[in-house]
Amino acid sequence: MTQAGYYDYAPTVSLARPIACIGHPGCAYREVVYDLAALTGLTLHDLDHRIEHEVGQNLWSYVREHGEDELQRLERVLLPGLLSQSPSGIILLGEGALRNQEQLQRVLAQAAVVFFHLPPTACYWALRRRLVERNGVLMQPWLPDRLEAPQDLQPLLESLRPVAVVADHVIDMEGQSVHDVVLVLQRLLPTLGSASEISTTPH
């Protein structure tokens, strides 16, 4: 007989403020964040997916139809709502979400920012592998469709530099597995979120 509440669960950590995650393209930080949310039970808000739901199409197509300025406008409109969600959870940001200084300051005021770092050449080769897997088109709104050299990434990487400088924590992704980084972040969560651990006694 199934016990009442057997499938109920609660997060293993309580955050006093959200954790906002952003990083260099190609460094698998999205995989890290999704795995971390699954492991901890924390609510995950993916800003890119929220925008895709609002507009009814993928971001790559939307930007080609409406332009980068319109995407940035939607980010400015939707991000404050994610920052104010209760209880606090994890917010996953696309690479271009904090290009605007005002947006960056808003996030810093309300969340702990974790930046996932990968050297430029490593970014380039990781994305080149994706190009092969995806028939030569990356389909990411802030990236050029085709990469011929590491220098093609320079504008985006430069726009991310101010975020890395002010982030609460920077994680070097080079040579690290997704699993290892997830475990590192799990240990850091109480400090980053000014949080307290919650008992994990089974129901």
C-alpha positions as CSV (number, residue, x, y, z in Angstrom):
1,M,0.0,0.0,0.0
2,T,1.3,3.4,-1.0
3,Q,2.0,5.8,1.9
4,A,0.3,9.2,1.8
5,G,2.8,11.8,0.7
6,Y,5.3,9.2,-0.5
7,Y,6.0,11.2,-3.7
8,D,6.1,14.6,-1.9
9,Y,9.5,16.2,-1.9
10,A,11.1,19.4,-0.6
11,P,14.3,21.1,-1.7
12,T,17.4,20.1,0.2
13,V,18.5,23.7,0.7
14,S,16.6,26.9,1.3
15,L,17.8,30.1,-0.4
16,A,17.3,33.6,1.0
17,R,18.0,35.0,-2.5
18,P,18.0,33.4,-6.0
19,I,21.1,32.2,-7.7
20,A,21.5,33.6,-11.3
21,C,23.7,31.5,-13.6
22,I,25.4,32.7,-16.8
23,G,28.5,31.8,-18.7
24,H,30.6,31.5,-21.8
25,P,29.1,29.8,-24.8
26,G,30.0,26.2,-25.3
27,C,30.8,25.5,-21.6
28,A,27.8,23.3,-20.8
29,Y,26.6,25.5,-18.0
30,R,23.0,24.9,-18.9
31,E,23.5,21.2,-18.3
32,V,25.1,22.0,-14.9
33,V,22.2,24.2,-13.9
34,Y,19.5,21.7,-14.9
35,D,21.3,18.8,-13.1
36,L,21.8,21.0,-10.0
37,A,18.1,21.9,-9.9
38,A,17.2,18.2,-10.2
39,L,19.6,17.2,-7.4
40,T,18.6,19.8,-4.9
41,G,14.9,20.2,-5.8
42,L,15.2,23.9,-6.1
43,T,12.9,25.7,-8.6
44,L,14.6,26.4,-11.9
45,H,13.6,29.4,-14.0
46,D,15.1,29.4,-17.5
47,L,14.7,32.9,-19.0
48,D,15.3,31.8,-22.6
49,H,12.6,29.1,-22.3
50,R,10.2,31.6,-20.6
51,I,10.7,34.0,-23.6
52,E,10.2,31.2,-26.1
53,H,6.9,30.4,-24.3
54,E,5.8,34.0,-24.5
55,V,6.6,34.5,-28.2
56,G,5.7,31.0,-29.4
57,Q,8.9,30.3,-31.3
58,N,12.6,29.6,-30.6
59,L,14.9,32.5,-29.9
60,W,17.0,32.0,-32.9
61,S,14.0,32.5,-35.2
62,Y,12.6,35.3,-33.1
63,V,15.8,37.4,-33.3
64,R,16.0,36.9,-37.1
65,E,12.4,38.1,-37.4
66,H,12.3,40.9,-34.8
67,G,15.9,41.8,-34.0
68,E,18.2,41.6,-30.9
69,D,16.7,44.8,-29.5
70,E,13.3,43.2,-29.1
71,L,14.8,40.2,-27.4
72,Q,16.6,42.5,-25.0
73,R,13.4,44.3,-24.3
74,L,11.7,41.0,-23.4
75,E,14.6,40.1,-21.1
76,R,14.2,43.4,-19.3
77,V,10.4,42.8,-18.9
78,L,10.5,39.2,-17.8
79,L,13.6,39.0,-15.6
80,P,12.3,41.1,-12.7
81,G,9.5,38.7,-12.2
82,L,11.8,35.7,-12.0
83,L,14.1,37.5,-9.5
84,S,11.1,38.1,-7.2
85,Q,9.7,34.5,-7.2
86,S,9.2,33.0,-3.8
87,P,10.7,30.7,-2.6
88,S,14.0,31.7,-4.2
89,G,15.5,29.3,-6.7
90,I,17.9,29.1,-9.6
91,I,17.7,31.4,-12.6
92,L,19.3,30.3,-15.9
93,L,20.3,33.2,-18.1
94,G,21.3,33.2,-21.8
95,E,24.7,34.5,-22.7
96,G,23.3,37.9,-23.8
97,A,20.9,38.5,-20.9
98,L,23.2,40.8,-18.9
99,R,24.7,42.9,-21.8
100,N,22.8,45.9,-20.5
101,Q,24.5,47.5,-17.5
102,E,21.2,48.4,-15.9
103,Q,20.0,44.8,-16.2
104,L,23.3,43.6,-14.7
105,Q,23.0,45.9,-11.7
106,R,19.4,44.8,-11.1
107,V,20.4,41.1,-11.0
108,L,23.4,41.9,-8.7
109,A,21.1,43.7,-6.3
110,Q,18.7,40.8,-6.0
111,A,20.6,37.6,-6.6
112,A,24.0,35.8,-6.3
113,V,25.6,35.6,-9.7
114,V,27.6,32.5,-10.7
115,F,29.7,32.8,-13.9
116,F,30.9,29.8,-15.8
117,H,34.2,30.5,-17.5
118,L,35.9,28.9,-20.5
119,P,38.9,30.2,-22.4
120,P,38.2,31.7,-25.8
121,T,39.8,28.9,-27.8
122,A,38.0,26.3,-25.8
123,C,34.7,28.1,-26.4
124,Y,35.4,28.1,-30.1
125,W,36.2,24.4,-30.4
126,A,33.3,23.4,-28.2
127,L,31.0,25.3,-30.5
128,R,32.6,23.9,-33.6
129,R,31.7,20.5,-32.3
130,R,28.1,21.6,-32.0
131,L,28.2,22.9,-35.5
132,V,29.0,19.5,-36.8
133,E,26.3,17.9,-34.7
134,R,23.7,20.5,-35.9
135,N,24.4,20.5,-39.6
136,G,26.5,23.7,-39.6
137,V,24.1,26.1,-37.8
138,L,24.3,26.9,-34.1
139,M,20.8,28.4,-33.8
140,Q,21.7,30.5,-30.8
141,P,20.5,34.1,-30.8
142,W,23.8,35.8,-29.6
143,L,26.2,33.7,-31.7
144,P,27.2,34.0,-35.3
145,D,25.6,31.2,-37.4
146,R,29.0,30.1,-38.7
147,L,32.3,30.2,-36.9
148,E,35.4,30.5,-39.0
149,A,37.9,31.5,-36.3
150,P,38.0,32.2,-32.5
151,Q,37.9,35.9,-33.3
152,D,34.3,35.5,-34.4
153,L,33.3,35.1,-30.8
154,Q,35.2,38.2,-29.6
155,P,32.2,40.6,-29.4
156,L,30.1,38.2,-27.3
157,L,33.0,37.3,-25.0
158,E,33.8,41.0,-24.5
159,S,30.2,41.7,-23.6
160,L,30.4,39.0,-20.9
161,R,33.7,40.3,-19.3
162,P,31.9,42.8,-17.0
163,V,29.6,40.0,-15.7
164,A,32.6,37.8,-14.9
165,V,34.3,40.6,-13.1
166,V,31.4,41.3,-10.7
167,A,30.1,37.8,-10.3
168,D,29.8,36.4,-6.8
169,H,31.5,33.2,-7.9
170,V,33.4,32.2,-11.1
171,I,33.7,28.5,-12.0
172,D,36.4,27.4,-14.4
173,M,34.8,24.8,-16.6
174,E,37.9,23.8,-18.6
175,G,38.7,20.1,-18.1
176,Q,35.8,19.6,-15.6
177,S,32.9,17.3,-16.0
178,V,29.3,18.5,-15.6
179,H,28.9,16.1,-12.6
180,D,32.0,17.5,-10.8
181,V,30.8,21.1,-11.2
182,V,27.3,20.2,-10.0
183,L,28.8,18.8,-6.8
184,V,30.9,21.9,-6.3
185,L,27.9,24.2,-6.7
186,Q,25.8,22.1,-4.4
187,R,28.4,22.7,-1.6
188,L,28.4,26.4,-2.4
189,L,24.7,27.0,-2.4
190,P,24.2,27.8,1.3
191,T,26.9,30.5,1.1
192,L,25.8,31.9,-2.2
193,G,22.1,32.0,-1.3
194,S,22.7,33.1,2.3
195,A,20.9,29.9,3.0
196,S,20.5,27.2,5.7
197,E,20.5,23.5,5.0
198,I,17.2,21.6,5.3
199,S,16.9,18.1,6.8
200,T,16.8,15.4,4.1
201,T,15.1,12.8,6.3
202,P,12.9,10.7,3.9
203,H,9.1,11.1,4.2
